[in-house]
Amino acid sequence: MSTFGGPTPPGPADGEPALRFCGVVHRYRTLVALDHLDLEVARGETVALLGPNGAGKSTAISILLGLQCPQEGWVSVLGTDPRTVMASGRVGAMLQTGGGSGLPHGVKVGELVAMTSRLYRRPAPVERTLQRAGLAQLADRHTQRLSGGQSQRVRFALAIAGDPELVFLDEPTVAMDVEGRRSFWAMMRGFAGEGRTVVFATHHLDEADAVADRIVVMRKGAVVANGAASAIKAAVPARRVRFVAADVDPARLRELDGVDAACVRGTEVVLDTLDADATVRALVGSGVPFSDIEVTGADLEQAFVALTSDLTDALTVDDAVDPLPRTRRGSVP
Amino acid sequence: MGTFLRFEVLRLVRNLRYVGITVGFPVVFYVLFLHNERPDAPIAGTTWNAYFMVSMASFGAMVSSLNAGGTRLAAERASGWARQLRITPLPGWSYASTKIASSMLIALPVISLVELAGLVVGGVHLQPGTWVLLTGVLWVSALPFATLGVLVGFVASSETAYPLVTALMFLLSFFGGLFTPVRYLPAALRRVAAFLPSYHHASIGWAVVAGRVPALADADALLVYALALALAVAWRHRVEESRAFV
């Protein structure tokens, strides 16, 4: 088995996961983009990479595509190294284009997809690719006459033209409207349903929640949470405490143990907390007259904020089977 | 690779603006400036109509290459298409080499059309064998232009490519003696011409229409240019590949 930028990885090539990062470090001058990243994705999985800007998602994808070499650690893709696997055409990708359409001008959509298909050894039939990407009606359209959402779909078609086993999508629905996003993911799910592995980076938590089998949250170049959306939500200690109270001072509520944010609307009070038990005890102790108290779990967004906030350095969630010790807000200096 | 080359040439031929500039400029300039002199005025062992036909064929080969490589490649790098190609099984070196090859393929009809204008409008009379030889040497020796175009495309951004191409076109054609024969330029500028590929390219053609054997020095200069520019392209390509892209 060939390796990529480091010591020989263990294990046979057969039955290898779709991709594997082992202790990968990557720096841009002084900025650490990946900090001993360990990650594995099994074949057939659909995995969402979440994380704030600068968390290392795009660096991770560019290393997987062989566009950059890891400076430490090793990476394997489909049981081999990224450059070999890219040259073999078993991987497709849709990258960020930084505002450009990512498409050449002066060709029709059908011609572009056909040309790209011929670059691969075992491409999918062009008609099938166009149909999968929802482009059957647009095959005769020139690339410079496409809307933003249509361009994205063409780039998706280019990513899958080679009939890849593994597809990377780096923020594929950026700049799409709601309807465009909905139909894009419907298309993507159909493609993933054929037993392919899909890894996508996104800022849209609802997309990750709805589409992915598993969510990987990255922060500062490492994985801070890894599991199903429901597991991540359950494992993050973030909770929402609601109650009804008259004339309370939000500033005073924010000082209660564990409280992250407090919101008062008329008589309804909502507290976001990282330790619901401590917050409720403190609330009782504070003498504020309250009624109708209710404690609910975090939604994915609240969990995401909790996981990636600078206040929660030690907080990690791994597979949510065995939640790690919860970090109390109060223990953070 | 053949697939990609066909695709590139198709895109070039379809672009009306590109075809207009590439074919239109040299042919229109030939017709416009032919009568700056008497067409049968003797110059460098031949006549002005044939001499200026070679100048404009050289200009056409240069214009088509600089526009095909420079402006368009820079735009493709900016749009993200060049990077999309990098993640296909297309070998990394074939992007630049296909660009050079497609520029060369376009240069052949451009040279031929200027020659046709020379024959029809300029009344140039050459032996059939000389026409073929002229076309062949002008075409093969256009390689430095094709390579230069691609280098510009790799070095320039999409904003700077167009002005850079325009400046190169002007400088190379003016100082290379394509509009005003080098012998009419001031002595200082005549020395500059000897360093320009445009001058050496046209010199080979001027020799052919005058029935002389082209000077080895011209061929050598063009070869050195082609090699140096190809090395520069390879180097820029490596820089581009290793660049962090996030």
Interface residues (C-beta under 8 A of the other chain):
Chain A: Y28 A33 S58 T59 S62 L65 L67 Q68 M86 A87 S88 G89 V91 G92 A93 L95 Q96 T97 G98 G100 S101 G102 L103 P104 H105 G106 V107 E111 M115 T116 R118 L119 Y120 R121 R155 L158 G162
Chain B: T3 F4 F7 L10 R11 L12 R14 N15 A75 E76 A78 S79 G80 W81 R83 Q84 R86 I87 T88 P89 L90 P91 E241 S242 A244 F245 V246
